[in-house]
Amino acid sequence: MVNLSDCQNLHRCVQSTAAGGVDSGRFICFTRVHDGGGDRLAICATDGVSLWKETIEDFSCFVADHLPSAQSSTSPSSKAFQGGGDTLIAAFKSVFLKGIITVTESQDKLHLTISGQELSIIDLDLPEAKAADKKKELQAILFHLVDKVTENENSLKSAEKKIEKLEQRTGAVNVAKNVFDMAADAKRKKTNPKILPKAPGMSVINSGSKRRTAPKGVQFD
């Protein structure tokens, strides 16, 4: 027997088709682990009004029989169990969450098909649940989805705060770098003053005074 807690409340929203192949609305397909424990997993589907449900009594053997490696074995369950319970749960979760799920309405039942790389095609006929069971399952999935929305919103707010703090730190680092660069540039200019070119007629030794020229005597025009 495996621990089915990781298979609790898996959910997908899928488009359904009527018997003639016409789209007939959307369904939420989800899983429920029975309160009594054991190796039993319920597969449910609802359109928000009615609910259909089928219980897999022996989850481990059921999933093991749908592993690709089991299709060519005379005793599929024993061969598939070599991977352990975690392998079965991982395969089922992957197919349910990432595989292809089709829902087809037919009179008082709902035909559910689950397919993916990890498992061969799973075909289930889900009968409509009784009133008390429908109320219980709809209530459970409703509160679960609200909890998930709240959890995701809180995670998003937390991530936004972390990004804001990171941006503030990055801005402070950039300001400090600019100040450092300005101080380094000022120091460099101070230690290496720019030598201005000597103007014509100015003294080389005393750059602030004009150069004296030797007397040339009296000049007659």
Residue, then its C-alpha position, 0 to 999 in steps of 0.5 A: m500500500v502506498n501513501l496517497s497524500d500526494c495525490q490528494n486534490l489534484h485538479r484540472c479544468v478540461q473542455s468536455t464533448a457530448a456524444g456527437g462530438v460537440d463541445s458541451g462546456r467545461f469540467i473540473c476533474f479532481t482527485r480525493v483520498h478517502d478519509g478512511g485511508g487505505d489504497r483507495l482514490a476517488i476520481c471526480a468531475t464536476d461542471g459546477v452543478s452536478l458531480w460524477k465520481e468513481t473510486i479506484e479501490d486498489f490504486s497501486c495495482f490499478v496504476a501498475d497495470h497501466l505502466p508501459s512496462a506492464q503491457s508486455s508482462t504476464s504478471p504486470s502488477s508484480k513487475a511494475f512494483q519494482g519501481g516502488g510506490d513513489t514511482l506509481i504516484a509520480a507516474f499518475k500525478s504526471v499524467f493527471l496534471k500534464g497529460i491529456i484528459t478528455v471528458t465525454e457526456s453520455q446519459d447518466k455517466l461521464h466517460l473520462t480518459i487520461s493519457g500520457q507518456e508515463l501510463s497507458i490510456i486510462d478509461l473510466d466511467l464515472p456515475e453521477a454521485k448521490a446528493a449527499d456525496k455530491k455536496k461533500e465533494l463540491q464543498a471540498i474542492l471549492f474550499h481547496l481551490v480558494d485556499k490555492v488562490t489565497e496561497n498563490e496571492n500571498s506568494l505573489k505579494s511576498a515575491e513582489k516585496k523581495i523584488e522591491k527590496l532587491e531593486q532598492r539595494t541595487g539602487a543604493v549600490n549604484v548611487a554608492k558606486n557613482v559617488f565613489d567614481m566621482a571621488a576617485d575622478a576628483k582625486r585623480k585630477k588633483t594629483n595630476p593637474k592639467i598642464l596648460p600650454k605656454a602662451p606666446g610671449m610668456s616666461v617659461i620660468n615664471s609663467g605668470s609674467k611676460r618674457r623680457t626681450a633684449p634691448k634693441g637700441v634706437q630705431f630710426d624710421 
